[in-house]
Structures are given as structure tokens and as C-alpha cells.
Amino acid sequence: MKKVINQIYAKIMLVVFLIAGSMSLQCQTTKEGTMPQYLFPDFSKSKILMKNGQIQDPVMNYNMVTEKMVFIRDNIYYDLLLPEMVDTIYLQESKFVPIGKSFFEVLLSGPAALFIQHTGSILPAGKQVGYGGTSQVASTTSLTSINLASGYYNLPLPGDFIVKVTPVYWIRKDNEMFSFLNERQFINLYPDKAARIKAFIKENRIKVDKRDQLIKLVNYCSNLK
């Protein structure tokens, strides 16, 4: 019975892969071929551990704008749908787990687990505003002018658009998820330990946007009594 269920599950996943939002690689290109919406410079072979124990190994990358895992099959990009069926994805020496409809990178496991939600937004590159500077505010180009339907987010962007990357950090403690963007917000998660945490940050010159330093800080907080 279990074997039959696994076979049905595998067929469902195959159908999901094939009907996911897709677009030919030939549809939208730039002379640079840049794809800044992706977390990693290149697509690479991944390892997907499904919740039923099966393993998939597609060539993948992570789209920060759509917050979806994207894989390539027969020169077509597909969004990986139904993340709730996935247990863990291993990609480019990083580990990702599904949280809601997105995938968070796992930086630290344990009683106080630490994650990064990689997010980004597409903006016009901006127009010259004097002294060699540019401004998105000054630009009148609209995103609709390049027809950015969902499938197009997976393709190379025109050269006059950029991706603004805004990582969101999450910590899970006491079985609850808390987000933070900066040092102040992180300290606010530990109001009764704020003084000691501030002292540790100052002494060790911690920058919360540096992942190795942030891991060190979370480990320190986890050991505070």
C-alpha cells in the first residue's frame, strides 16, 4: 500500500513540475544575459528531500523576487510549486526549508534556529539626476512596460532594470518565528537580556548583516540564562 502511495505521490510531483508556470529561455534576453533576481550566479544541481522520503535532483536556483525555487527542464524555467510537499532542499552548499509559500535558508539549527528569507524587488535602474547620480524616483519607466507577468520574472531582465535585495532574518525560539532586519530589532527580541547582548555586540564588533557574526550572536543568546 505504501509503495502505491509513493508512486502516486511521485506522479503528482511530476505533473506539478510540468504544469508549473514556465516560459521559454528565448523569450526575453539582454546582451549581458544578467539575471540578478537569482540568489546564486548559476543554476546548479540540487537535492530535494520530499516529505515522503523520495529524492529529486533537478538543476535549480532561487528567485528572490518571486521567492520560489526555479528549475530548468528542456531549456524551460519552471517554478517549484507546492512547497508543503518538500522537507529540505540542498543547493549550492546551502540548506533551504519551506516556510509558508517560500523557502528560507537555514543558517543555524537548534533551540534557537536562524533563517534568512531572501527577498528582492525589481526597480527601474533610474535616470540621471545630476553629478553622475541616478534615482528610481526620477524614473518614469513602469514595470508594466516590459510585461513582467509571473513567468517573465524567471528570465534575464532588460538592462535598464535592477533588483533591490532585502534579506529578512528570522529566528525561531520557543516554537515561534520572529523577524528582524537590524541590530535594534534583534535586541528587542531579548528585552530581559538587552544589556548583556549590547555589551557582547560592542566587544565583538558584531554586524548582524554578516552571517558568521550573526550566528555567533545567536549562539551567545541561546546560552544566556
Short mmCIF file of the C-alpha atoms (twelve columns), coordinates in Angstrom:
data_MODEL
# 
_entry.id   MODEL 
# 
loop_
_atom_site.group_PDB 
_atom_site.id 
_atom_site.type_symbol 
_atom_site.label_atom_id 
_atom_site.label_alt_id 
_atom_site.label_comp_id 
_atom_site.label_asym_id 
_atom_site.label_seq_id 
_atom_site.Cartn_x 
_atom_site.Cartn_y 
_atom_site.Cartn_z 
_atom_site.pdbx_PDB_model_num 
ATOM 1   C CA . MET A 1   0.000  0.000  0.000   1 
ATOM 2   C CA . LYS A 2   2.806  2.393  0.961   1 
ATOM 3   C CA . LYS A 3   4.587  1.667  -2.345  1 
ATOM 4   C CA . VAL A 4   1.425  2.529  -4.290  1 
ATOM 5   C CA . ILE A 5   1.009  5.789  -2.361  1 
ATOM 6   C CA . ASN A 6   4.634  6.748  -3.077  1 
ATOM 7   C CA . GLN A 7   4.133  6.045  -6.782  1 
ATOM 8   C CA . ILE A 8   1.030  8.228  -6.849  1 
ATOM 9   C CA . TYR A 9   2.930  10.945 -4.956  1 
ATOM 10  C CA . ALA A 10  5.778  10.818 -7.453  1 
ATOM 11  C CA . LYS A 11  3.345  11.162 -10.368 1 
ATOM 12  C CA . ILE A 12  1.681  14.140 -8.681  1 
ATOM 13  C CA . MET A 13  5.060  15.849 -8.236  1 
ATOM 14  C CA . LEU A 14  5.958  15.192 -11.882 1 
ATOM 15  C CA . VAL A 15  2.697  16.783 -13.007 1 
ATOM 16  C CA . VAL A 16  3.321  19.735 -10.683 1 
ATOM 17  C CA . PHE A 17  6.788  20.210 -12.150 1 
ATOM 18  C CA . LEU A 18  5.461  20.130 -15.689 1 
ATOM 19  C CA . ILE A 19  2.440  22.393 -15.276 1 
ATOM 20  C CA . ALA A 20  4.260  24.969 -13.148 1 
ATOM 21  C CA . GLY A 21  4.478  28.492 -14.585 1 
ATOM 22  C CA . SER A 22  7.040  28.374 -17.375 1 
ATOM 23  C CA . MET A 23  8.497  30.469 -20.159 1 
ATOM 24  C CA . SER A 24  10.957 29.665 -22.951 1 
ATOM 25  C CA . LEU A 25  14.522 30.811 -22.447 1 
ATOM 26  C CA . GLN A 26  14.393 32.532 -25.834 1 
ATOM 27  C CA . CYS A 27  11.611 34.994 -24.959 1 
ATOM 28  C CA . GLN A 28  13.400 37.756 -23.105 1 
ATOM 29  C CA . THR A 29  17.138 38.323 -23.239 1 
ATOM 30  C CA . THR A 30  19.699 41.052 -22.825 1 
ATOM 31  C CA . LYS A 31  23.114 41.300 -24.373 1 
ATOM 32  C CA . GLU A 32  24.611 40.795 -20.901 1 
ATOM 33  C CA . GLY A 33  22.263 37.909 -20.120 1 
ATOM 34  C CA . THR A 34  22.174 39.022 -16.484 1 
ATOM 35  C CA . MET A 35  19.673 37.523 -14.071 1 
ATOM 36  C CA . PRO A 36  20.139 39.449 -10.813 1 
ATOM 37  C CA . GLN A 37  16.836 38.198 -9.438  1 
ATOM 38  C CA . TYR A 38  18.511 34.882 -8.609  1 
ATOM 39  C CA . LEU A 39  20.305 34.199 -5.346  1 
ATOM 40  C CA . PHE A 40  23.184 32.310 -6.955  1 
ATOM 41  C CA . PRO A 41  25.164 33.271 -10.090 1 
ATOM 42  C CA . ASP A 42  24.397 29.956 -11.793 1 
ATOM 43  C CA . PHE A 43  21.806 27.212 -11.817 1 
ATOM 44  C CA . SER A 44  23.236 24.028 -10.343 1 
ATOM 45  C CA . LYS A 45  22.220 20.506 -9.431  1 
ATOM 46  C CA . SER A 46  20.228 20.333 -6.218  1 
ATOM 47  C CA . LYS A 47  18.978 17.665 -3.846  1 
ATOM 48  C CA . ILE A 48  15.300 17.828 -2.896  1 
ATOM 49  C CA . LEU A 49  14.229 15.657 0.011   1 
ATOM 50  C CA . MET A 50  10.479 15.139 -0.153  1 
ATOM 51  C CA . LYS A 51  8.384  14.582 2.960   1 
ATOM 52  C CA . ASN A 52  7.567  11.070 1.768   1 
ATOM 53  C CA . GLY A 53  11.288 10.219 1.689   1 
ATOM 54  C CA . GLN A 54  11.785 10.452 -2.077  1 
ATOM 55  C CA . ILE A 55  14.697 12.437 -3.513  1 
ATOM 56  C CA . GLN A 56  14.741 14.662 -6.624  1 
ATOM 57  C CA . ASP A 57  17.874 16.247 -8.134  1 
ATOM 58  C CA . PRO A 58  16.880 18.984 -10.643 1 
ATOM 59  C CA . VAL A 59  19.091 21.868 -11.730 1 
ATOM 60  C CA . MET A 60  17.838 24.810 -9.669  1 
ATOM 61  C CA . ASN A 61  18.264 28.350 -8.397  1 
ATOM 62  C CA . TYR A 62  16.258 30.590 -6.065  1 
ATOM 63  C CA . ASN A 63  14.333 33.590 -7.389  1 
ATOM 64  C CA . MET A 64  14.408 36.343 -4.749  1 
ATOM 65  C CA . VAL A 65  11.667 38.369 -6.460  1 
ATOM 66  C CA . THR A 66  9.058  35.600 -6.590  1 
ATOM 67  C CA . GLU A 67  10.538 33.765 -3.582  1 
ATOM 68  C CA . LYS A 68  10.232 30.485 -5.430  1 
ATOM 69  C CA . MET A 69  12.635 27.710 -6.255  1 
ATOM 70  C CA . VAL A 70  13.093 27.539 -10.025 1 
ATOM 71  C CA . PHE A 71  14.339 24.563 -12.009 1 
ATOM 72  C CA . ILE A 72  15.231 24.013 -15.667 1 
ATOM 73  C CA . ARG A 73  13.920 21.202 -17.804 1 
ATOM 74  C CA . ASP A 74  14.335 21.046 -21.596 1 
ATOM 75  C CA . ASN A 75  15.517 24.679 -21.691 1 
ATOM 76  C CA . ILE A 76  12.384 25.916 -19.920 1 
ATOM 77  C CA . TYR A 77  12.173 27.527 -16.490 1 
ATOM 78  C CA . TYR A 78  9.602  26.160 -14.046 1 
ATOM 79  C CA . ASP A 79  8.550  27.355 -10.602 1 
ATOM 80  C CA . LEU A 80  8.558  24.609 -7.998  1 
ATOM 81  C CA . LEU A 81  5.012  24.614 -6.681  1 
ATOM 82  C CA . LEU A 82  3.508  23.023 -3.564  1 
ATOM 83  C CA . PRO A 83  6.465  23.642 -1.220  1 
ATOM 84  C CA . GLU A 84  4.481  21.950 1.538   1 
ATOM 85  C CA . MET A 85  5.424  18.625 -0.066  1 
ATOM 86  C CA . VAL A 86  9.128  19.395 0.387   1 
ATOM 87  C CA . ASP A 87  11.113 18.687 3.531   1 
ATOM 88  C CA . THR A 88  14.518 20.176 2.646   1 
ATOM 89  C CA . ILE A 89  16.378 21.449 -0.419  1 
ATOM 90  C CA . TYR A 90  20.173 21.370 -0.579  1 
ATOM 91  C CA . LEU A 91  21.530 23.850 -3.117  1 
ATOM 92  C CA . GLN A 92  24.991 25.396 -3.567  1 
ATOM 93  C CA . GLU A 93  26.143 24.147 -0.141  1 
ATOM 94  C CA . SER A 94  23.134 25.849 1.437   1 
ATOM 95  C CA . LYS A 95  20.095 24.311 3.098   1 
ATOM 96  C CA . PHE A 96  16.552 25.570 2.491   1 
ATOM 97  C CA . VAL A 97  13.275 24.643 4.156   1 
ATOM 98  C CA . PRO A 98  9.724  25.617 3.177   1 
ATOM 99  C CA . ILE A 99  8.141  28.313 5.332   1 
ATOM 100 C CA . GLY A 100 4.663  29.156 4.099   1 
ATOM 101 C CA . LYS A 101 4.838  29.528 0.315   1 
ATOM 102 C CA . SER A 102 8.520  30.491 0.345   1 
ATOM 103 C CA . PHE A 103 11.851 28.827 1.145   1 
ATOM 104 C CA . PHE A 104 14.134 30.117 3.903   1 
ATOM 105 C CA . GLU A 105 17.855 29.413 4.039   1 
ATOM 106 C CA . VAL A 106 18.847 27.710 7.281   1 
ATOM 107 C CA . LEU A 107 21.844 29.334 8.963   1 
ATOM 108 C CA . LEU A 108 21.590 27.642 12.328  1 
ATOM 109 C CA . SER A 109 19.595 24.717 13.673  1 
ATOM 110 C CA . GLY A 110 18.793 24.063 17.286  1 
ATOM 111 C CA . PRO A 111 16.683 25.526 20.105  1 
ATOM 112 C CA . ALA A 112 17.119 28.981 18.528  1 
ATOM 113 C CA . ALA A 113 17.072 28.279 14.791  1 
ATOM 114 C CA . LEU A 114 18.210 31.068 12.454  1 
ATOM 115 C CA . PHE A 115 16.996 31.661 8.893   1 
ATOM 116 C CA . ILE A 116 17.332 34.122 6.018   1 
ATOM 117 C CA . GLN A 117 14.350 34.970 3.840   1 
ATOM 118 C CA . HIS A 118 15.982 36.124 0.607   1 
ATOM 119 C CA . THR A 119 13.716 38.766 -0.942  1 
ATOM 120 C CA . GLY A 120 14.120 41.226 -3.785  1 
ATOM 121 C CA . SER A 121 12.143 43.671 -5.884  1 
ATOM 122 C CA . ILE A 122 12.567 44.778 -9.495  1 
ATOM 123 C CA . LEU A 123 13.096 48.516 -9.964  1 
ATOM 124 C CA . PRO A 124 13.875 50.742 -12.939 1 
ATOM 125 C CA . ALA A 125 17.599 51.479 -12.996 1 
ATOM 126 C CA . GLY A 126 16.798 55.194 -12.702 1 
ATOM 127 C CA . LYS A 127 17.515 58.336 -14.652 1 
ATOM 128 C CA . GLN A 128 20.400 60.726 -14.278 1 
ATOM 129 C CA . VAL A 129 19.669 63.340 -11.609 1 
ATOM 130 C CA . GLY A 130 22.922 65.306 -11.770 1 
ATOM 131 C CA . TYR A 131 26.511 64.802 -10.574 1 
ATOM 132 C CA . GLY A 132 26.518 61.316 -12.065 1 
ATOM 133 C CA . GLY A 133 23.789 60.011 -9.761  1 
ATOM 134 C CA . THR A 134 20.567 58.195 -10.534 1 
ATOM 135 C CA . SER A 135 17.225 57.934 -8.836  1 
ATOM 136 C CA . GLN A 136 14.383 55.433 -9.095  1 
ATOM 137 C CA . VAL A 137 12.065 58.284 -8.109  1 
ATOM 138 C CA . ALA A 138 13.171 60.298 -11.121 1 
ATOM 139 C CA . SER A 139 12.499 57.419 -13.490 1 
ATOM 140 C CA . THR A 140 9.174  57.313 -15.305 1 
ATOM 141 C CA . THR A 141 9.628  53.781 -16.656 1 
ATOM 142 C CA . SER A 142 6.930  51.438 -15.395 1 
ATOM 143 C CA . LEU A 143 7.294  47.715 -14.806 1 
ATOM 144 C CA . THR A 144 4.231  47.049 -16.936 1 
ATOM 145 C CA . SER A 145 6.076  48.428 -19.947 1 
ATOM 146 C CA . ILE A 146 8.139  45.240 -20.116 1 
ATOM 147 C CA . ASN A 147 5.152  42.989 -19.384 1 
ATOM 148 C CA . LEU A 148 6.523  41.373 -16.241 1 
ATOM 149 C CA . ALA A 149 3.952  38.619 -15.890 1 
ATOM 150 C CA . SER A 150 4.870  35.890 -13.416 1 
ATOM 151 C CA . GLY A 151 6.720  33.766 -15.943 1 
ATOM 152 C CA . TYR A 152 8.953  36.632 -17.046 1 
ATOM 153 C CA . TYR A 153 10.406 37.025 -13.561 1 
ATOM 154 C CA . ASN A 154 12.444 33.894 -14.231 1 
ATOM 155 C CA . LEU A 155 14.140 35.280 -17.340 1 
ATOM 156 C CA . PRO A 156 17.025 37.683 -17.956 1 
ATOM 157 C CA . LEU A 157 15.977 41.238 -17.164 1 
ATOM 158 C CA . PRO A 158 16.366 44.191 -19.515 1 
ATOM 159 C CA . GLY A 159 19.498 46.185 -18.798 1 
ATOM 160 C CA . ASP A 160 17.534 49.194 -17.547 1 
ATOM 161 C CA . PHE A 161 16.118 47.287 -14.572 1 
ATOM 162 C CA . ILE A 162 17.784 46.319 -11.318 1 
ATOM 163 C CA . VAL A 163 16.939 44.066 -8.387  1 
ATOM 164 C CA . LYS A 164 16.947 45.561 -4.909  1 
ATOM 165 C CA . VAL A 165 17.838 42.772 -2.475  1 
ATOM 166 C CA . THR A 166 16.363 42.978 1.037   1 
ATOM 167 C CA . PRO A 167 17.144 39.948 3.199   1 
ATOM 168 C CA . VAL A 168 14.895 39.358 6.184   1 
ATOM 169 C CA . TYR A 169 16.311 37.443 9.137   1 
ATOM 170 C CA . TRP A 170 14.165 35.088 11.189  1 
ATOM 171 C CA . ILE A 171 14.796 33.377 14.484  1 
ATOM 172 C CA . ARG A 172 12.688 30.585 15.904  1 
ATOM 173 C CA . LYS A 173 12.640 30.374 19.662  1 
ATOM 174 C CA . ASP A 174 10.048 28.832 21.951  1 
ATOM 175 C CA . ASN A 175 8.403  27.435 18.786  1 
ATOM 176 C CA . GLU A 176 7.608  30.927 17.490  1 
ATOM 177 C CA . MET A 177 9.054  32.746 14.485  1 
ATOM 178 C CA . PHE A 178 10.336 36.326 14.866  1 
ATOM 179 C CA . SER A 179 11.716 38.513 12.077  1 
ATOM 180 C CA . PHE A 180 14.302 41.286 12.301  1 
ATOM 181 C CA . LEU A 181 16.197 43.500 9.887   1 
ATOM 182 C CA . ASN A 182 18.804 45.178 12.069  1 
ATOM 183 C CA . GLU A 183 20.621 45.142 15.397  1 
ATOM 184 C CA . ARG A 184 17.979 47.126 17.284  1 
ATOM 185 C CA . GLN A 185 15.177 44.800 16.220  1 
ATOM 186 C CA . PHE A 186 17.245 41.774 17.180  1 
ATOM 187 C CA . ILE A 187 17.967 43.117 20.680  1 
ATOM 188 C CA . ASN A 188 14.256 43.809 21.141  1 
ATOM 189 C CA . LEU A 189 13.655 40.069 20.871  1 
ATOM 190 C CA . TYR A 190 15.539 39.625 24.165  1 
ATOM 191 C CA . PRO A 191 14.311 42.516 26.348  1 
ATOM 192 C CA . ASP A 192 15.480 40.945 29.624  1 
ATOM 193 C CA . LYS A 193 18.965 40.329 28.231  1 
ATOM 194 C CA . ALA A 194 19.406 43.552 26.270  1 
ATOM 195 C CA . ALA A 195 22.287 44.979 28.323  1 
ATOM 196 C CA . ARG A 196 24.420 41.841 28.058  1 
ATOM 197 C CA . ILE A 197 23.674 41.454 24.347  1 
ATOM 198 C CA . LYS A 198 24.635 45.075 23.639  1 
ATOM 199 C CA . ALA A 199 27.894 44.567 25.518  1 
ATOM 200 C CA . PHE A 200 28.639 41.381 23.565  1 
ATOM 201 C CA . ILE A 201 27.914 43.107 20.250  1 
ATOM 202 C CA . LYS A 202 30.191 46.017 21.127  1 
ATOM 203 C CA . GLU A 203 33.001 43.828 22.439  1 
ATOM 204 C CA . ASN A 204 32.957 41.508 19.452  1 
ATOM 205 C CA . ARG A 205 32.122 44.163 16.855  1 
ATOM 206 C CA . ILE A 206 29.161 42.135 15.644  1 
ATOM 207 C CA . LYS A 207 27.438 43.104 12.407  1 
ATOM 208 C CA . VAL A 208 24.082 41.390 12.092  1 
ATOM 209 C CA . ASP A 209 24.234 41.525 8.290   1 
ATOM 210 C CA . LYS A 210 27.324 39.274 8.365   1 
ATOM 211 C CA . ARG A 211 26.063 35.730 8.630   1 
ATOM 212 C CA . ASP A 212 29.015 34.260 10.508  1 
ATOM 213 C CA . GLN A 213 28.850 37.057 13.068  1 
ATOM 214 C CA . LEU A 214 25.080 36.743 13.378  1 
ATOM 215 C CA . ILE A 215 25.388 33.015 14.029  1 
ATOM 216 C CA . LYS A 216 27.924 33.777 16.767  1 
ATOM 217 C CA . LEU A 217 25.491 36.266 18.307  1 
ATOM 218 C CA . VAL A 218 22.528 33.870 18.247  1 
ATOM 219 C CA . ASN A 219 24.633 31.115 19.812  1 
ATOM 220 C CA . TYR A 220 25.617 33.535 22.574  1 
ATOM 221 C CA . CYS A 221 21.989 34.492 23.222  1 
ATOM 222 C CA . SER A 222 20.940 30.849 23.303  1 
ATOM 223 C CA . ASN A 223 23.385 30.189 26.134  1 
ATOM 224 C CA . LEU A 224 22.301 33.121 28.256  1 
ATOM 225 C CA . LYS A 225 20.391 32.153 31.378  1 
# 
